Amino acid sequence: SSQLKLVLYIFVGVNAAAAVGLIIWTLTHRANIIIRASQTEFLICVAFGVLLSSSSIVFITLDDSKAEADAYLAYLMPPEYSAANAGCMASVWMYSIGFTVAFAALFTRIWRMSRIFK
């Protein structure tokens, strides 16, 4: 349904705007002692990972409705390369990579803190 897709796109847009805004804010305030203590690189990695993970929603919304309507496109594109299949595979990859980037930054930060306080 197009209304659900619109709501999902709005959520992705808000999340992407927040992530990019926080990356820009972090870069502009990196001289601040609190931001330096928070380690700018890790903050940016977490925001970038969240951006990648939330972008997986865009790929989930892909469907084959327009490709099936056009017989010529349906002839050129085998079923295994349809938009829905490609979107399904891309959504899993984007979410997994985003999750890995975000949590790798968090786990690395925790590991560094534990090394400092030992």
ZADRENVEX-863646 format. One record per residue: residue in three letters; x, y, z of N, C-alpha, C in turn; residue number from 1. Coordinates in Angstrom, 2 decimals. Layout:
# residues N
<node tido="ala" n_x="X" n_y="Y" n_z="Z" ca_x="X" ca_y="Y" ca_z="Z" c_x="X" c_y="Y" c_z="Z" pado="NUM"/>
...
//
This chain:
# residues 118
<node tido="ser" n_x="0.83" n_y="-1.19" n_z="0.00" ca_x="0.00" ca_y="0.00" ca_z="0.00" c_x="0.88" c_y="1.25" c_z="0.00" pado="1"/>
<node tido="ser" n_x="0.48" n_y="2.21" n_z="-0.78" ca_x="1.28" ca_y="3.41" ca_z="-0.96" c_x="1.30" c_y="4.28" c_z="0.30" pado="2"/>
<node tido="gln" n_x="0.24" n_y="4.23" n_z="1.12" ca_x="0.22" ca_y="5.02" ca_z="2.35" c_x="1.25" c_y="4.51" c_z="3.35" pado="3"/>
<node tido="leu" n_x="1.37" n_y="3.20" n_z="3.46" ca_x="2.36" ca_y="2.62" ca_z="4.35" c_x="3.77" c_y="2.95" c_z="3.88" pado="4"/>
<node tido="lys" n_x="3.99" n_y="2.88" n_z="2.56" ca_x="5.31" ca_y="3.24" ca_z="2.02" c_x="5.64" c_y="4.69" c_z="2.33" pado="5"/>
<node tido="leu" n_x="4.67" n_y="5.56" n_z="2.22" ca_x="4.89" ca_y="6.98" ca_z="2.51" c_x="5.29" c_y="7.17" c_z="3.97" pado="6"/>
<node tido="val" n_x="4.60" n_y="6.49" n_z="4.87" ca_x="4.93" ca_y="6.59" ca_z="6.30" c_x="6.34" c_y="6.07" c_z="6.55" pado="7"/>
<node tido="leu" n_x="6.69" n_y="4.95" n_z="5.93" ca_x="8.03" ca_y="4.39" ca_z="6.10" c_x="9.09" c_y="5.34" c_z="5.54" pado="8"/>
<node tido="tyr" n_x="8.83" n_y="5.92" n_z="4.39" ca_x="9.79" ca_y="6.88" ca_z="3.81" c_x="9.96" c_y="8.10" c_z="4.70" pado="9"/>
<node tido="ile" n_x="8.87" n_y="8.54" n_z="5.32" ca_x="8.97" ca_y="9.68" ca_z="6.24" c_x="9.83" c_y="9.31" c_z="7.44" pado="10"/>
<node tido="phe" n_x="9.63" n_y="8.11" n_z="8.00" ca_x="10.45" ca_y="7.67" ca_z="9.13" c_x="11.92" c_y="7.56" c_z="8.74" pado="11"/>
<node tido="val" n_x="12.18" n_y="7.01" n_z="7.57" ca_x="13.57" ca_y="6.89" ca_z="7.11" c_x="14.17" c_y="8.29" c_z="6.91" pado="12"/>
<node tido="gly" n_x="13.40" n_y="9.19" n_z="6.33" ca_x="13.89" ca_y="10.56" ca_z="6.14" c_x="14.20" c_y="11.26" c_z="7.44" pado="13"/>
<node tido="val" n_x="13.33" n_y="11.10" n_z="8.43" ca_x="13.57" ca_y="11.71" ca_z="9.74" c_x="14.81" c_y="11.10" c_z="10.39" pado="14"/>
<node tido="asn" n_x="14.93" n_y="9.79" n_z="10.31" ca_x="16.09" ca_y="9.12" ca_z="10.90" c_x="17.38" c_y="9.51" c_z="10.18" pado="15"/>
<node tido="ala" n_x="17.33" n_y="9.58" n_z="8.86" ca_x="18.52" ca_y="9.98" ca_z="8.09" c_x="18.90" c_y="11.42" c_z="8.39" pado="16"/>
<node tido="ala" n_x="17.90" n_y="12.30" n_z="8.46" ca_x="18.19" ca_y="13.70" ca_z="8.78" c_x="18.79" c_y="13.83" c_z="10.17" pado="17"/>
<node tido="ala" n_x="18.26" n_y="13.06" n_z="11.12" ca_x="18.81" ca_y="13.10" ca_z="12.48" c_x="20.25" c_y="12.58" c_z="12.51" pado="18"/>
<node tido="ala" n_x="20.52" n_y="11.47" n_z="11.82" ca_x="21.87" ca_y="10.91" ca_z="11.81" c_x="22.86" c_y="11.86" c_z="11.15" pado="19"/>
<node tido="val" n_x="22.49" n_y="12.40" n_z="9.99" ca_x="23.39" ca_y="13.33" ca_z="9.30" c_x="23.55" c_y="14.61" c_z="10.12" pado="20"/>
<node tido="gly" n_x="22.47" n_y="15.09" n_z="10.71" ca_x="22.55" ca_y="16.27" ca_z="11.56" c_x="23.45" c_y="16.06" c_z="12.75" pado="21"/>
<node tido="leu" n_x="23.37" n_y="14.89" n_z="13.37" ca_x="24.23" ca_y="14.60" ca_z="14.52" c_x="25.69" c_y="14.43" c_z="14.10" pado="22"/>
<node tido="ile" n_x="25.93" n_y="13.88" n_z="12.91" ca_x="27.31" ca_y="13.79" ca_z="12.42" c_x="27.87" c_y="15.19" c_z="12.21" pado="23"/>
<node tido="ile" n_x="27.09" n_y="16.06" n_z="11.58" ca_x="27.54" ca_y="17.45" ca_z="11.35" c_x="27.74" c_y="18.17" c_z="12.67" pado="24"/>
<node tido="trp" n_x="26.81" n_y="17.99" n_z="13.61" ca_x="26.93" ca_y="18.63" ca_z="14.91" c_x="28.18" c_y="18.15" c_z="15.64" pado="25"/>
<node tido="thr" n_x="28.44" n_y="16.85" n_z="15.58" ca_x="29.62" ca_y="16.29" ca_z="16.23" c_x="30.89" c_y="16.86" c_z="15.62" pado="26"/>
<node tido="leu" n_x="30.92" n_y="16.97" n_z="14.29" ca_x="32.12" ca_y="17.51" ca_z="13.64" c_x="32.33" c_y="18.98" c_z="13.95" pado="27"/>
<node tido="thr" n_x="31.25" n_y="19.75" n_z="14.06" ca_x="31.41" ca_y="21.18" ca_z="14.33" c_x="31.76" c_y="21.45" c_z="15.80" pado="28"/>
<node tido="his" n_x="31.40" n_y="20.53" n_z="16.69" ca_x="31.68" ca_y="20.72" ca_z="18.11" c_x="32.77" c_y="19.78" c_z="18.62" pado="29"/>
<node tido="arg" n_x="33.59" n_y="19.26" n_z="17.75" ca_x="34.59" ca_y="18.29" ca_z="18.19" c_x="35.67" c_y="18.89" c_z="19.08" pado="30"/>
<node tido="ala" n_x="35.81" n_y="20.21" n_z="19.10" ca_x="36.79" ca_y="20.85" ca_z="19.98" c_x="36.30" c_y="20.91" c_z="21.42" pado="31"/>
<node tido="asn" n_x="35.01" n_y="20.72" n_z="21.63" ca_x="34.44" ca_y="20.74" ca_z="22.98" c_x="35.01" c_y="19.58" c_z="23.78" pado="32"/>
<node tido="ile" n_x="35.30" n_y="19.83" n_z="25.04" ca_x="35.96" ca_y="18.81" ca_z="25.88" c_x="35.07" c_y="17.58" c_z="26.07" pado="33"/>
<node tido="ile" n_x="33.76" n_y="17.78" n_z="26.15" ca_x="32.85" ca_y="16.63" ca_z="26.34" c_x="32.81" c_y="15.79" c_z="25.07" pado="34"/>
<node tido="ile" n_x="32.78" n_y="16.43" n_z="23.92" ca_x="32.76" ca_y="15.68" ca_z="22.65" c_x="34.10" c_y="14.97" c_z="22.44" pado="35"/>
<node tido="arg" n_x="35.21" n_y="15.64" n_z="22.79" ca_x="36.52" ca_y="14.98" ca_z="22.68" c_x="36.58" c_y="13.76" c_z="23.59" pado="36"/>
<node tido="ala" n_x="36.01" n_y="13.88" n_z="24.80" ca_x="36.00" ca_y="12.75" ca_z="25.73" c_x="35.12" c_y="11.62" c_z="25.20" pado="37"/>
<node tido="ser" n_x="34.12" n_y="11.96" n_z="24.42" ca_x="33.22" ca_y="10.95" ca_z="23.85" c_x="33.81" c_y="10.30" c_z="22.62" pado="38"/>
<node tido="gln" n_x="34.95" n_y="10.78" n_z="22.17" ca_x="35.67" ca_y="10.24" ca_z="21.02" c_x="34.84" c_y="10.35" c_z="19.75" pado="39"/>
<node tido="thr" n_x="35.08" n_y="11.41" n_z="19.03" ca_x="34.33" ca_y="11.80" ca_z="17.85" c_x="34.19" c_y="10.66" c_z="16.84" pado="40"/>
<node tido="glu" n_x="35.25" n_y="9.91" n_z="16.63" ca_x="35.20" ca_y="8.83" ca_z="15.63" c_x="34.13" c_y="7.80" c_z="15.97" pado="41"/>
<node tido="phe" n_x="34.02" n_y="7.46" n_z="17.24" ca_x="33.02" ca_y="6.47" ca_z="17.63" c_x="31.60" c_y="7.02" c_z="17.48" pado="42"/>
<node tido="leu" n_x="31.41" n_y="8.28" n_z="17.83" ca_x="30.08" ca_y="8.89" ca_z="17.67" c_x="29.65" c_y="8.89" c_z="16.21" pado="43"/>
<node tido="ile" n_x="30.60" n_y="9.21" n_z="15.33" ca_x="30.28" ca_y="9.23" ca_z="13.89" c_x="30.01" c_y="7.82" c_z="13.37" pado="44"/>
<node tido="cys" n_x="30.77" n_y="6.84" n_z="13.84" ca_x="30.54" ca_y="5.46" ca_z="13.42" c_x="29.16" c_y="4.96" c_z="13.85" pado="45"/>
<node tido="val" n_x="28.75" n_y="5.30" n_z="15.06" ca_x="27.43" ca_y="4.88" ca_z="15.52" c_x="26.34" c_y="5.53" c_z="14.67" pado="46"/>
<node tido="ala" n_x="26.47" n_y="6.84" n_z="14.41" ca_x="25.46" ca_y="7.54" ca_z="13.60" c_x="25.43" c_y="6.99" c_z="12.17" pado="47"/>
<node tido="phe" n_x="26.60" n_y="6.69" n_z="11.61" ca_x="26.65" ca_y="6.13" ca_z="10.26" c_x="26.04" c_y="4.73" c_z="10.23" pado="48"/>
<node tido="gly" n_x="26.29" n_y="3.93" n_z="11.24" ca_x="25.69" ca_y="2.60" ca_z="11.31" c_x="24.18" c_y="2.65" c_z="11.41" pado="49"/>
<node tido="val" n_x="23.67" n_y="3.61" n_z="12.20" ca_x="22.23" ca_y="3.80" ca_z="12.31" c_x="21.65" c_y="4.24" c_z="10.97" pado="50"/>
<node tido="leu" n_x="22.37" n_y="5.11" n_z="10.26" ca_x="21.93" ca_y="5.56" ca_z="8.94" c_x="21.84" c_y="4.39" c_z="7.97" pado="51"/>
<node tido="leu" n_x="22.84" n_y="3.52" n_z="7.96" ca_x="22.81" ca_y="2.35" ca_z="7.08" c_x="21.68" c_y="1.40" c_z="7.47" pado="52"/>
<node tido="ser" n_x="21.52" n_y="1.15" n_z="8.76" ca_x="20.46" ca_y="0.22" ca_z="9.20" c_x="19.08" c_y="0.74" c_z="8.83" pado="53"/>
<node tido="ser" n_x="18.85" n_y="2.01" n_z="9.05" ca_x="17.51" ca_y="2.53" ca_z="8.75" c_x="17.25" c_y="2.62" c_z="7.26" pado="54"/>
<node tido="ser" n_x="18.30" n_y="2.72" n_z="6.45" ca_x="18.09" ca_y="2.76" ca_z="5.01" c_x="17.62" c_y="1.42" c_z="4.45" pado="55"/>
<node tido="ser" n_x="17.74" n_y="0.37" n_z="5.24" ca_x="17.27" ca_y="-0.94" ca_z="4.78" c_x="15.76" c_y="-0.94" c_z="4.57" pado="56"/>
<node tido="ile" n_x="15.05" n_y="-0.04" n_z="5.24" ca_x="13.60" ca_y="0.05" ca_z="5.07" c_x="13.24" c_y="0.43" c_z="3.64" pado="57"/>
<node tido="val" n_x="14.05" n_y="1.27" n_z="3.01" ca_x="13.78" ca_y="1.68" ca_z="1.63" c_x="13.81" c_y="0.47" c_z="0.71" pado="58"/>
<node tido="phe" n_x="14.75" n_y="-0.44" n_z="0.93" ca_x="14.87" ca_y="-1.61" ca_z="0.06" c_x="13.74" c_y="-2.60" c_z="0.30" pado="59"/>
<node tido="ile" n_x="13.22" n_y="-2.65" n_z="1.53" ca_x="12.11" ca_y="-3.56" ca_z="1.82" c_x="10.86" c_y="-3.16" c_z="1.05" pado="60"/>
<node tido="thr" n_x="10.70" n_y="-1.87" n_z="0.78" ca_x="9.47" ca_y="-1.40" ca_z="0.13" c_x="9.46" c_y="-1.62" c_z="-1.38" pado="61"/>
<node tido="leu" n_x="10.55" n_y="-2.09" n_z="-1.95" ca_x="10.57" ca_y="-2.33" ca_z="-3.40" c_x="9.64" c_y="-3.50" c_z="-3.74" pado="62"/>
<node tido="asp" n_x="8.91" n_y="-3.34" n_z="-4.82" ca_x="8.05" ca_y="-4.42" ca_z="-5.27" c_x="8.13" c_y="-4.54" c_z="-6.80" pado="63"/>
<node tido="asp" n_x="7.48" n_y="-5.54" n_z="-7.32" ca_x="7.54" ca_y="-5.82" ca_z="-8.76" c_x="6.31" c_y="-5.33" c_z="-9.50" pado="64"/>
<node tido="ser" n_x="5.51" n_y="-4.51" n_z="-8.91" ca_x="4.24" ca_y="-4.13" ca_z="-9.53" c_x="4.46" c_y="-3.41" c_z="-10.86" pado="65"/>
<node tido="lys" n_x="5.43" n_y="-2.55" n_z="-10.97" ca_x="5.66" ca_y="-1.84" ca_z="-12.23" c_x="6.37" c_y="-2.72" c_z="-13.24" pado="66"/>
<node tido="ala" n_x="7.25" n_y="-3.58" n_z="-12.80" ca_x="7.97" ca_y="-4.45" ca_z="-13.72" c_x="7.04" c_y="-5.49" c_z="-14.33" pado="67"/>
<node tido="glu" n_x="6.09" n_y="-5.99" n_z="-13.56" ca_x="5.17" ca_y="-6.99" ca_z="-14.09" c_x="4.17" c_y="-6.37" c_z="-15.05" pado="68"/>
<node tido="ala" n_x="3.87" n_y="-5.11" n_z="-14.89" ca_x="2.92" ca_y="-4.45" ca_z="-15.78" c_x="3.50" c_y="-4.29" c_z="-17.18" pado="69"/>
<node tido="asp" n_x="4.81" n_y="-4.16" n_z="-17.27" ca_x="5.45" ca_y="-3.98" ca_z="-18.56" c_x="5.98" c_y="-5.33" c_z="-19.03" pado="70"/>
<node tido="ala" n_x="5.37" n_y="-5.89" n_z="-20.06" ca_x="5.75" ca_y="-7.23" ca_z="-20.53" c_x="7.18" c_y="-7.26" c_z="-21.05" pado="71"/>
<node tido="tyr" n_x="7.64" n_y="-6.18" n_z="-21.63" ca_x="9.01" ca_y="-6.14" ca_z="-22.15" c_x="10.02" c_y="-6.24" c_z="-21.02" pado="72"/>
<node tido="leu" n_x="9.80" n_y="-5.50" n_z="-19.95" ca_x="10.71" ca_y="-5.57" ca_z="-18.80" c_x="10.65" c_y="-6.95" c_z="-18.16" pado="73"/>
<node tido="ala" n_x="9.46" n_y="-7.53" n_z="-18.06" ca_x="9.33" ca_y="-8.86" ca_z="-17.48" c_x="10.07" c_y="-9.89" c_z="-18.32" pado="74"/>
<node tido="tyr" n_x="10.14" n_y="-9.68" n_z="-19.62" ca_x="10.87" ca_y="-10.59" ca_z="-20.49" c_x="12.38" c_y="-10.43" c_z="-20.28" pado="75"/>
<node tido="leu" n_x="12.85" n_y="-9.21" n_z="-20.10" ca_x="14.29" ca_y="-8.96" ca_z="-19.94" c_x="14.81" c_y="-9.35" c_z="-18.57" pado="76"/>
<node tido="met" n_x="13.98" n_y="-9.23" n_z="-17.54" ca_x="14.43" ca_y="-9.50" ca_z="-16.17" c_x="13.95" c_y="-10.86" c_z="-15.71" pado="77"/>
<node tido="pro" n_x="14.86" n_y="-11.79" n_z="-15.51" ca_x="14.44" ca_y="-13.07" ca_z="-14.96" c_x="13.90" c_y="-12.88" c_z="-13.54" pado="78"/>
<node tido="pro" n_x="13.08" n_y="-13.79" n_z="-13.05" ca_x="12.47" ca_y="-13.62" ca_z="-11.71" c_x="13.49" c_y="-13.47" c_z="-10.59" pado="79"/>
<node tido="glu" n_x="14.64" n_y="-14.12" n_z="-10.71" ca_x="15.62" ca_y="-14.03" ca_z="-9.63" c_x="16.28" c_y="-12.66" c_z="-9.54" pado="80"/>
<node tido="tyr" n_x="16.13" n_y="-11.84" n_z="-10.58" ca_x="16.68" ca_y="-10.49" ca_z="-10.56" c_x="15.58" c_y="-9.43" c_z="-10.46" pado="81"/>
<node tido="ser" n_x="14.44" n_y="-9.82" n_z="-9.98" ca_x="13.34" ca_y="-8.86" ca_z="-9.88" c_x="13.64" c_y="-7.82" c_z="-8.80" pado="82"/>
<node tido="ala" n_x="12.92" n_y="-6.72" n_z="-8.83" ca_x="13.14" ca_y="-5.65" ca_z="-7.87" c_x="12.86" c_y="-6.12" c_z="-6.45" pado="83"/>
<node tido="ala" n_x="11.84" n_y="-6.93" n_z="-6.27" ca_x="11.51" ca_y="-7.41" ca_z="-4.93" c_x="12.61" c_y="-8.31" c_z="-4.37" pado="84"/>
<node tido="asn" n_x="13.14" n_y="-9.19" n_z="-5.20" ca_x="14.22" ca_y="-10.07" ca_z="-4.74" c_x="15.48" c_y="-9.27" c_z="-4.44" pado="85"/>
<node tido="ala" n_x="15.82" n_y="-8.35" n_z="-5.32" ca_x="17.01" ca_y="-7.52" ca_z="-5.08" c_x="16.82" c_y="-6.65" c_z="-3.84" pado="86"/>
<node tido="gly" n_x="15.64" n_y="-6.10" n_z="-3.66" ca_x="15.37" ca_y="-5.29" ca_z="-2.48" c_x="15.43" c_y="-6.10" c_z="-1.20" pado="87"/>
<node tido="cys" n_x="14.93" n_y="-7.31" n_z="-1.26" ca_x="14.96" ca_y="-8.19" ca_z="-0.09" c_x="16.40" c_y="-8.51" c_z="0.31" pado="88"/>
<node tido="met" n_x="17.22" n_y="-8.83" n_z="-0.67" ca_x="18.62" ca_y="-9.13" ca_z="-0.38" c_x="19.38" c_y="-7.89" c_z="0.09" pado="89"/>
<node tido="ala" n_x="19.13" n_y="-6.76" n_z="-0.54" ca_x="19.82" ca_y="-5.52" ca_z="-0.16" c_x="19.42" c_y="-5.07" c_z="1.23" pado="90"/>
<node tido="ser" n_x="18.17" n_y="-5.26" n_z="1.61" ca_x="17.74" ca_y="-4.82" ca_z="2.94" c_x="18.45" c_y="-5.60" c_z="4.04" pado="91"/>
<node tido="val" n_x="18.63" n_y="-6.89" n_z="3.83" ca_x="19.35" ca_y="-7.69" ca_z="4.83" c_x="20.80" c_y="-7.24" c_z="4.93" pado="92"/>
<node tido="trp" n_x="21.43" n_y="-7.00" n_z="3.80" ca_x="22.83" ca_y="-6.55" ca_z="3.81" c_x="22.98" c_y="-5.17" c_z="4.45" pado="93"/>
<node tido="met" n_x="22.11" n_y="-4.25" n_z="4.09" ca_x="22.22" ca_y="-2.90" ca_z="4.66" c_x="21.99" c_y="-2.92" c_z="6.16" pado="94"/>
<node tido="tyr" n_x="21.00" n_y="-3.67" n_z="6.61" ca_x="20.76" ca_y="-3.72" ca_z="8.05" c_x="21.92" c_y="-4.38" c_z="8.78" pado="95"/>
<node tido="ser" n_x="22.43" n_y="-5.47" n_z="8.22" ca_x="23.54" ca_y="-6.18" ca_z="8.87" c_x="24.80" c_y="-5.34" c_z="8.94" pado="96"/>
<node tido="ile" n_x="25.13" n_y="-4.67" n_z="7.85" ca_x="26.33" ca_y="-3.83" ca_z="7.84" c_x="26.15" c_y="-2.65" c_z="8.79" pado="97"/>
<node tido="gly" n_x="24.99" n_y="-2.03" n_z="8.78" ca_x="24.74" ca_y="-0.91" ca_z="9.68" c_x="24.81" c_y="-1.33" c_z="11.14" pado="98"/>
<node tido="phe" n_x="24.21" n_y="-2.46" n_z="11.47" ca_x="24.25" ca_y="-2.97" ca_z="12.83" c_x="25.69" c_y="-3.27" c_z="13.25" pado="99"/>
<node tido="thr" n_x="26.45" n_y="-3.88" n_z="12.36" ca_x="27.83" ca_y="-4.22" ca_z="12.66" c_x="28.67" c_y="-2.97" c_z="12.89" pado="100"/>
<node tido="val" n_x="28.50" n_y="-1.96" n_z="12.05" ca_x="29.26" ca_y="-0.72" ca_z="12.20" c_x="28.91" c_y="-0.03" c_z="13.52" pado="101"/>
<node tido="ala" n_x="27.63" n_y="0.08" n_z="13.82" ca_x="27.20" ca_y="0.77" ca_z="15.04" c_x="27.67" c_y="0.04" c_z="16.30" pado="102"/>
<node tido="phe" n_x="27.45" n_y="-1.26" n_z="16.35" ca_x="27.82" ca_y="-1.98" ca_z="17.55" c_x="29.31" c_y="-2.25" c_z="17.65" pado="103"/>
<node tido="ala" n_x="30.01" n_y="-2.31" n_z="16.54" ca_x="31.47" ca_y="-2.44" ca_z="16.61" c_x="32.06" c_y="-1.20" c_z="17.28" pado="104"/>
<node tido="ala" n_x="31.52" n_y="-0.03" n_z="16.94" ca_x="31.99" ca_y="1.20" ca_z="17.57" c_x="31.68" c_y="1.18" c_z="19.07" pado="105"/>
<node tido="leu" n_x="30.49" n_y="0.74" n_z="19.44" ca_x="30.13" ca_y="0.68" ca_z="20.86" c_x="30.99" c_y="-0.33" c_z="21.62" pado="106"/>
<node tido="phe" n_x="31.17" n_y="-1.51" n_z="21.05" ca_x="31.98" ca_y="-2.52" ca_z="21.72" c_x="33.44" c_y="-2.10" c_z="21.81" pado="107"/>
<node tido="thr" n_x="33.95" n_y="-1.44" n_z="20.78" ca_x="35.33" ca_y="-0.97" ca_z="20.83" c_x="35.50" c_y="0.10" c_z="21.90" pado="108"/>
<node tido="arg" n_x="34.51" n_y="0.95" n_z="22.02" ca_x="34.56" ca_y="1.99" ca_z="23.06" c_x="34.53" c_y="1.35" c_z="24.45" pado="109"/>
<node tido="ile" n_x="33.68" n_y="0.38" n_z="24.65" ca_x="33.63" ca_y="-0.31" ca_z="25.95" c_x="34.94" c_y="-1.01" c_z="26.23" pado="110"/>
<node tido="trp" n_x="35.53" n_y="-1.64" n_z="25.23" ca_x="36.80" ca_y="-2.33" ca_z="25.39" c_x="37.90" c_y="-1.34" c_z="25.77" pado="111"/>
<node tido="arg" n_x="37.92" n_y="-0.17" n_z="25.09" ca_x="38.91" ca_y="0.85" ca_z="25.41" c_x="38.74" c_y="1.36" c_z="26.83" pado="112"/>
<node tido="met" n_x="37.51" n_y="1.57" n_z="27.24" ca_x="37.26" ca_y="2.05" ca_z="28.60" c_x="37.70" c_y="1.01" c_z="29.63" pado="113"/>
<node tido="ser" n_x="37.45" n_y="-0.27" n_z="29.36" ca_x="37.86" ca_y="-1.29" ca_z="30.30" c_x="39.39" c_y="-1.39" c_z="30.37" pado="114"/>
<node tido="arg" n_x="40.07" n_y="-1.16" n_z="29.26" ca_x="41.54" ca_y="-1.16" ca_z="29.27" c_x="42.10" c_y="0.03" c_z="30.06" pado="115"/>
<node tido="ile" n_x="41.42" n_y="1.18" n_z="29.96" ca_x="41.88" ca_y="2.36" ca_z="30.67" c_x="41.73" c_y="2.19" c_z="32.17" pado="116"/>
<node tido="phe" n_x="40.63" n_y="1.62" n_z="32.61" ca_x="40.35" ca_y="1.52" ca_z="34.04" c_x="40.91" c_y="0.28" c_z="34.69" pado="117"/>
<node tido="lys" n_x="41.59" n_y="-0.58" n_z="33.95" ca_x="42.22" ca_y="-1.75" ca_z="34.57" c_x="43.58" c_y="-1.42" c_z="35.09" pado="118"/>
//
